[in-house]
Amino acid sequence: MKNKVALVLSSGGSKGLAHIGAINVLEKNGFEITSVSGSSIGSVIGGIYAMGELPRYTEWVKTLNKKTIWGLMDFAFSTQGLLKGENVFNKMKTFIPDRDIEEMNIPFSAIATDLINEKEVVFDKGSFYDAVRASVAIPTVFTPVKYKDTILVDGGVLNPLPID
């Protein structure tokens, strides 16, 4: 019988790639991940895991180098953020198609921050890429995301480790 665990993945920028190793260790040691929530990079890794696409994503990450990373940068030339943040997700869509969150293999939620109302927004349905684009919108680094009647930025602003 496997030990069941709900996985919560934090923000942390490029250090968040370590979440891949943590997931691998959990699985290797017989844990069954029954749900995932994540903020910022944790939402990206967590959502890809919930889709069942973590091995494909991991292989892509291993191919990245300075040249390919620079090629993914889409400068915004805006006071709202240095980068648009679209190129990396457009590239990912070529090998991991978008999926509605409610259709993932295990329950998943991504956290973003509503700047106008100063509260967190939980994405537990709808487009995976729309949810994680909002969740990774680090203020001044990536342009914010317009959503309904508000503006969303990185979930880590208010909830870097979405346990609740």
PyRosetta script that sets phi, psi and omega in degrees:
from pyrosetta import init, pose_from_sequence

init()
pose = pose_from_sequence("MKNKVALVLSSGGSKGLAHIGAINVLEKNGFEITSVSGSSIGSVIGGIYAMGELPRYTEWVKTLNKKTIWGLMDFAFSTQGLLKGENVFNKMKTFIPDRDIEEMNIPFSAIATDLINEKEVVFDKGSFYDAVRASVAIPTVFTPVKYKDTILVDGGVLNPLPID")
pose.set_psi(1, 129.9)
pose.set_omega(1, -179.1)
pose.set_phi(2, -82.0)
pose.set_psi(2, 146.6)
pose.set_omega(2, 170.9)
pose.set_phi(3, -77.0)
pose.set_psi(3, 132.7)
pose.set_omega(3, -179.2)
pose.set_phi(4, -97.4)
pose.set_psi(4, 142.6)
pose.set_omega(4, -178.1)
pose.set_phi(5, -146.1)
pose.set_psi(5, 140.8)
pose.set_omega(5, 170.5)
pose.set_phi(6, -92.5)
pose.set_psi(6, 126.4)
pose.set_omega(6, -174.6)
pose.set_phi(7, -96.4)
pose.set_psi(7, 129.7)
pose.set_omega(7, 177.5)
pose.set_phi(8, -121.0)
pose.set_psi(8, 121.6)
pose.set_omega(8, -176.3)
pose.set_phi(9, -115.3)
pose.set_psi(9, 132.7)
pose.set_omega(9, -172.3)
pose.set_phi(10, -89.2)
pose.set_psi(10, 172.5)
pose.set_omega(10, 168.5)
pose.set_phi(11, -73.3)
pose.set_psi(11, 173.2)
pose.set_omega(11, 178.2)
pose.set_phi(12, 155.0)
pose.set_psi(12, 10.6)
pose.set_omega(12, 178.5)
pose.set_phi(13, 62.2)
pose.set_psi(13, -143.6)
pose.set_omega(13, -175.9)
pose.set_phi(14, -63.8)
pose.set_psi(14, -22.7)
pose.set_omega(14, 176.3)
pose.set_phi(15, -64.4)
pose.set_psi(15, -19.7)
pose.set_omega(15, 179.6)
pose.set_phi(16, -64.0)
pose.set_psi(16, -16.6)
pose.set_omega(16, 175.7)
pose.set_phi(17, -62.4)
pose.set_psi(17, -19.2)
pose.set_omega(17, 176.0)
pose.set_phi(18, -64.4)
pose.set_psi(18, -19.1)
pose.set_omega(18, 176.1)
pose.set_phi(19, -58.3)
pose.set_psi(19, -32.2)
pose.set_omega(19, 179.2)
pose.set_phi(20, -60.1)
pose.set_psi(20, -46.0)
pose.set_omega(20, 178.5)
pose.set_phi(21, -63.5)
pose.set_psi(21, -39.9)
pose.set_omega(21, 178.9)
pose.set_phi(22, -62.4)
pose.set_psi(22, -42.6)
pose.set_omega(22, 178.1)
pose.set_phi(23, -62.5)
pose.set_psi(23, -44.9)
pose.set_omega(23, 179.7)
pose.set_phi(24, -60.4)
pose.set_psi(24, -40.7)
pose.set_omega(24, 179.3)
pose.set_phi(25, -66.7)
pose.set_psi(25, -42.3)
pose.set_omega(25, 177.5)
pose.set_phi(26, -58.4)
pose.set_psi(26, -48.6)
pose.set_omega(26, -179.4)
pose.set_phi(27, -63.9)
pose.set_psi(27, -43.0)
pose.set_omega(27, -179.2)
pose.set_phi(28, -60.8)
pose.set_psi(28, -31.2)
pose.set_omega(28, -178.6)
pose.set_phi(29, -96.1)
pose.set_psi(29, 18.4)
pose.set_omega(29, 170.8)
pose.set_phi(30, 83.0)
pose.set_psi(30, 15.9)
pose.set_omega(30, 177.6)
pose.set_phi(31, -86.0)
pose.set_psi(31, 141.5)
pose.set_omega(31, 174.3)
pose.set_phi(32, -105.5)
pose.set_psi(32, 118.8)
pose.set_omega(32, 179.2)
pose.set_phi(33, -84.4)
pose.set_psi(33, 116.6)
pose.set_omega(33, -173.9)
pose.set_phi(34, -98.2)
pose.set_psi(34, -17.7)
pose.set_omega(34, 175.4)
pose.set_phi(35, -161.5)
pose.set_psi(35, 159.3)
pose.set_omega(35, -179.2)
pose.set_phi(36, -137.9)
pose.set_psi(36, 135.3)
pose.set_omega(36, 168.0)
pose.set_phi(37, -130.1)
pose.set_psi(37, 148.9)
pose.set_omega(37, -177.4)
pose.set_phi(38, -152.5)
pose.set_psi(38, 155.3)
pose.set_omega(38, 176.8)
pose.set_phi(39, -124.4)
pose.set_psi(39, 133.0)
pose.set_omega(39, 178.0)
pose.set_phi(40, 60.1)
pose.set_psi(40, -126.7)
pose.set_omega(40, -179.6)
pose.set_phi(41, -60.2)
pose.set_psi(41, -29.2)
pose.set_omega(41, 176.5)
pose.set_phi(42, -62.4)
pose.set_psi(42, -31.2)
pose.set_omega(42, 177.1)
pose.set_phi(43, -72.2)
pose.set_psi(43, -35.6)
pose.set_omega(43, 178.8)
pose.set_phi(44, -65.1)
pose.set_psi(44, -54.9)
pose.set_omega(44, -178.1)
pose.set_phi(45, -63.3)
pose.set_psi(45, -44.7)
pose.set_omega(45, -179.0)
pose.set_phi(46, -62.9)
pose.set_psi(46, -43.1)
pose.set_omega(46, 179.6)
pose.set_phi(47, -66.8)
pose.set_psi(47, -40.8)
pose.set_omega(47, 178.5)
pose.set_phi(48, -64.9)
pose.set_psi(48, -38.3)
pose.set_omega(48, 175.3)
pose.set_phi(49, -63.6)
pose.set_psi(49, -46.3)
pose.set_omega(49, -178.5)
pose.set_phi(50, -60.9)
pose.set_psi(50, -28.0)
pose.set_omega(50, 176.3)
pose.set_phi(51, -76.4)
pose.set_psi(51, -20.2)
pose.set_omega(51, -173.7)
pose.set_phi(52, 87.7)
pose.set_psi(52, 18.4)
pose.set_omega(52, -175.0)
pose.set_phi(53, -109.5)
pose.set_psi(53, 13.3)
pose.set_omega(53, -176.2)
pose.set_phi(54, -61.2)
pose.set_psi(54, -40.5)
pose.set_omega(54, 178.1)
pose.set_phi(55, -60.0)
pose.set_psi(55, -41.1)
pose.set_omega(55, 179.3)
pose.set_phi(56, -64.7)
pose.set_psi(56, -43.4)
pose.set_omega(56, 178.5)
pose.set_phi(57, -63.3)
pose.set_psi(57, -43.7)
pose.set_omega(57, -179.7)
pose.set_phi(58, -59.8)
pose.set_psi(58, -42.4)
pose.set_omega(58, 178.4)
pose.set_phi(59, -63.0)
pose.set_psi(59, -40.2)
pose.set_omega(59, 178.2)
pose.set_phi(60, -64.0)
pose.set_psi(60, -45.4)
pose.set_omega(60, -179.7)
pose.set_phi(61, -58.2)
pose.set_psi(61, -37.4)
pose.set_omega(61, -179.8)
pose.set_phi(62, -65.0)
pose.set_psi(62, -20.6)
pose.set_omega(62, -179.8)
pose.set_phi(63, -86.5)
pose.set_psi(63, -12.0)
pose.set_omega(63, -175.0)
pose.set_phi(64, -71.0)
pose.set_psi(64, 140.9)
pose.set_omega(64, 173.9)
pose.set_phi(65, -142.4)
pose.set_psi(65, -178.5)
pose.set_omega(65, -177.3)
pose.set_phi(66, -54.7)
pose.set_psi(66, -44.0)
pose.set_omega(66, -176.6)
pose.set_phi(67, -64.5)
pose.set_psi(67, -46.3)
pose.set_omega(67, -178.6)
pose.set_phi(68, -69.1)
pose.set_psi(68, -35.2)
pose.set_omega(68, 178.2)
pose.set_phi(69, -65.4)
pose.set_psi(69, -44.4)
pose.set_omega(69, 176.7)
pose.set_phi(70, -60.8)
pose.set_psi(70, -35.6)
pose.set_omega(70, 178.5)
pose.set_phi(71, -66.7)
pose.set_psi(71, -21.6)
pose.set_omega(71, 179.1)
pose.set_phi(72, -88.0)
pose.set_psi(72, -9.3)
pose.set_omega(72, -177.8)
pose.set_phi(73, -79.1)
pose.set_psi(73, 124.6)
pose.set_omega(73, 178.9)
pose.set_phi(74, -117.8)
pose.set_psi(74, 90.8)
pose.set_omega(74, -175.3)
pose.set_phi(75, -62.9)
pose.set_psi(75, 134.6)
pose.set_omega(75, -176.0)
pose.set_phi(76, -90.8)
pose.set_psi(76, -25.1)
pose.set_omega(76, -174.6)
pose.set_phi(77, 48.3)
pose.set_psi(77, 51.6)
pose.set_omega(77, -175.8)
pose.set_phi(78, -136.0)
pose.set_psi(78, 152.2)
pose.set_omega(78, 175.0)
pose.set_phi(79, -74.2)
pose.set_psi(79, -12.6)
pose.set_omega(79, -178.6)
pose.set_phi(80, -84.9)
pose.set_psi(80, -18.0)
pose.set_omega(80, -179.9)
pose.set_phi(81, 177.1)
pose.set_psi(81, 149.6)
pose.set_omega(81, -179.9)
pose.set_phi(82, -70.9)
pose.set_psi(82, -39.6)
pose.set_omega(82, -176.6)
pose.set_phi(83, -121.3)
pose.set_psi(83, 148.9)
pose.set_omega(83, 174.7)
pose.set_phi(84, -75.1)
pose.set_psi(84, -35.9)
pose.set_omega(84, 179.3)
pose.set_phi(85, 80.9)
pose.set_psi(85, 14.0)
pose.set_omega(85, -178.2)
pose.set_phi(86, -90.7)
pose.set_psi(86, -36.2)
pose.set_omega(86, -174.2)
pose.set_phi(87, -57.8)
pose.set_psi(87, -43.5)
pose.set_omega(87, -177.9)
pose.set_phi(88, -64.0)
pose.set_psi(88, -40.6)
pose.set_omega(88, 179.6)
pose.set_phi(89, -72.2)
pose.set_psi(89, -36.4)
pose.set_omega(89, 175.5)
pose.set_phi(90, -61.7)
pose.set_psi(90, -39.7)
pose.set_omega(90, 176.4)
pose.set_phi(91, -63.9)
pose.set_psi(91, -45.3)
pose.set_omega(91, 179.7)
pose.set_phi(92, -60.7)
pose.set_psi(92, -35.2)
pose.set_omega(92, 179.8)
pose.set_phi(93, -63.1)
pose.set_psi(93, -19.8)
pose.set_omega(93, 179.7)
pose.set_phi(94, -73.2)
pose.set_psi(94, -20.6)
pose.set_omega(94, 178.4)
pose.set_phi(95, -126.7)
pose.set_psi(95, -11.1)
pose.set_omega(95, 171.7)
pose.set_phi(96, -132.4)
pose.set_psi(96, 95.1)
pose.set_omega(96, -178.5)
pose.set_phi(97, -61.4)
pose.set_psi(97, 152.6)
pose.set_omega(97, 177.6)
pose.set_phi(98, -62.0)
pose.set_psi(98, 152.7)
pose.set_omega(98, -179.9)
pose.set_phi(99, -147.5)
pose.set_psi(99, 146.5)
pose.set_omega(99, 173.4)
pose.set_phi(100, -70.4)
pose.set_psi(100, 137.5)
pose.set_omega(100, -177.2)
pose.set_phi(101, -57.3)
pose.set_psi(101, -39.7)
pose.set_omega(101, -177.5)
pose.set_phi(102, -69.1)
pose.set_psi(102, -9.5)
pose.set_omega(102, 178.3)
pose.set_phi(103, -101.6)
pose.set_psi(103, 6.3)
pose.set_omega(103, -179.5)
pose.set_phi(104, -71.0)
pose.set_psi(104, 163.6)
pose.set_omega(104, -177.9)
pose.set_phi(105, -64.4)
pose.set_psi(105, -33.9)
pose.set_omega(105, 176.5)
pose.set_phi(106, -134.6)
pose.set_psi(106, 155.6)
pose.set_omega(106, -179.3)
pose.set_phi(107, -58.4)
pose.set_psi(107, 138.7)
pose.set_omega(107, -176.3)
pose.set_phi(108, -141.5)
pose.set_psi(108, 145.0)
pose.set_omega(108, 171.3)
pose.set_phi(109, -143.0)
pose.set_psi(109, 144.7)
pose.set_omega(109, 177.9)
pose.set_phi(110, -117.6)
pose.set_psi(110, 142.7)
pose.set_omega(110, -177.3)
pose.set_phi(111, -109.6)
pose.set_psi(111, 133.0)
pose.set_omega(111, 172.7)
pose.set_phi(112, -126.9)
pose.set_psi(112, 169.4)
pose.set_omega(112, 179.6)
pose.set_phi(113, -114.8)
pose.set_psi(113, 126.3)
pose.set_omega(113, 175.6)
pose.set_phi(114, -83.5)
pose.set_psi(114, 109.2)
pose.set_omega(114, -177.7)
pose.set_phi(115, -68.7)
pose.set_psi(115, -35.8)
pose.set_omega(115, -175.9)
pose.set_phi(116, -69.8)
pose.set_psi(116, -47.4)
pose.set_omega(116, -175.8)
pose.set_phi(117, -97.4)
pose.set_psi(117, 0.2)
pose.set_omega(117, 178.1)
pose.set_phi(118, 51.4)
pose.set_psi(118, 54.3)
pose.set_omega(118, 177.6)
pose.set_phi(119, -147.4)
pose.set_psi(119, 163.1)
pose.set_omega(119, 179.2)
pose.set_phi(120, -84.3)
pose.set_psi(120, 151.8)
pose.set_omega(120, 176.7)
pose.set_phi(121, -119.4)
pose.set_psi(121, 129.0)
pose.set_omega(121, -179.8)
pose.set_phi(122, -103.8)
pose.set_psi(122, 121.9)
pose.set_omega(122, 174.5)
pose.set_phi(123, -98.2)
pose.set_psi(123, 110.2)
pose.set_omega(123, 175.9)
pose.set_phi(124, -125.6)
pose.set_psi(124, 13.2)
pose.set_omega(124, 172.4)
pose.set_phi(125, -157.0)
pose.set_psi(125, 165.8)
pose.set_omega(125, -178.3)
pose.set_phi(126, 92.1)
pose.set_psi(126, -171.0)
pose.set_omega(126, -175.4)
pose.set_phi(127, -62.6)
pose.set_psi(127, 128.7)
pose.set_omega(127, 175.1)
pose.set_phi(128, -57.8)
pose.set_psi(128, -48.9)
pose.set_omega(128, -175.2)
pose.set_phi(129, -67.4)
pose.set_psi(129, -34.9)
pose.set_omega(129, 175.5)
pose.set_phi(130, -63.4)
pose.set_psi(130, -42.2)
pose.set_omega(130, -178.9)
pose.set_phi(131, -64.6)
pose.set_psi(131, -48.8)
pose.set_omega(131, -175.7)
pose.set_phi(132, -74.4)
pose.set_psi(132, -28.0)
pose.set_omega(132, 176.1)
pose.set_phi(133, -61.5)
pose.set_psi(133, -40.8)
pose.set_omega(133, 176.7)
pose.set_phi(134, -69.1)
pose.set_psi(134, -41.4)
pose.set_omega(134, -175.9)
pose.set_phi(135, -65.7)
pose.set_psi(135, -26.8)
pose.set_omega(135, -178.4)
pose.set_phi(136, -99.9)
pose.set_psi(136, 7.4)
pose.set_omega(136, -175.0)
pose.set_phi(137, -76.2)
pose.set_psi(137, 73.7)
pose.set_omega(137, 179.8)
pose.set_phi(138, -59.9)
pose.set_psi(138, 122.7)
pose.set_omega(138, -178.4)
pose.set_phi(139, -54.2)
pose.set_psi(139, 136.0)
pose.set_omega(139, -178.8)
pose.set_phi(140, 73.5)
pose.set_psi(140, -16.7)
pose.set_omega(140, 176.5)
pose.set_phi(141, -92.1)
pose.set_psi(141, -54.0)
pose.set_omega(141, 178.0)
pose.set_phi(142, -111.6)
pose.set_psi(142, 143.8)
pose.set_omega(142, 177.3)
pose.set_phi(143, -62.9)
pose.set_psi(143, 144.0)
pose.set_omega(143, 179.1)
pose.set_phi(144, -68.9)
pose.set_psi(144, 168.2)
pose.set_omega(144, -178.1)
pose.set_phi(145, -109.8)
pose.set_psi(145, 126.5)
pose.set_omega(145, 174.0)
pose.set_phi(146, -79.6)
pose.set_psi(146, 126.5)
pose.set_omega(146, -175.7)
pose.set_phi(147, -141.4)
pose.set_psi(147, 117.9)
pose.set_omega(147, -176.6)
pose.set_phi(148, 52.9)
pose.set_psi(148, -120.8)
pose.set_omega(148, -178.6)
pose.set_phi(149, -105.7)
pose.set_psi(149, 27.5)
pose.set_omega(149, -175.8)
pose.set_phi(150, -142.2)
pose.set_psi(150, -176.3)
pose.set_omega(150, 179.4)
pose.set_phi(151, -126.4)
pose.set_psi(151, 128.8)
pose.set_omega(151, -177.4)
pose.set_phi(152, -109.4)
pose.set_psi(152, 143.1)
pose.set_omega(152, 173.6)
pose.set_phi(153, -133.4)
pose.set_psi(153, -176.1)
pose.set_omega(153, -176.8)
pose.set_phi(154, -45.4)
pose.set_psi(154, 131.3)
pose.set_omega(154, 178.4)
pose.set_phi(155, -61.6)
pose.set_psi(155, -26.7)
pose.set_omega(155, -179.6)
pose.set_phi(156, -67.0)
pose.set_psi(156, -12.9)
pose.set_omega(156, 178.4)
pose.set_phi(157, -62.1)
pose.set_psi(157, -44.0)
pose.set_omega(157, 179.8)
pose.set_phi(158, -107.5)
pose.set_psi(158, -28.3)
pose.set_omega(158, -174.8)
pose.set_phi(159, -144.7)
pose.set_psi(159, 80.2)
pose.set_omega(159, -176.9)
pose.set_phi(160, -69.0)
pose.set_psi(160, -19.7)
pose.set_omega(160, 179.3)
pose.set_phi(161, -135.3)
pose.set_psi(161, 86.5)
pose.set_omega(161, -170.8)
pose.set_phi(162, -74.3)
pose.set_psi(162, 75.8)
pose.set_omega(162, -179.0)
pose.set_phi(163, -74.3)
pose.set_psi(163, -38.5)
pose.set_omega(163, -176.4)
pose.set_phi(164, -92.2)
pose.dump_pdb("model.pdb")
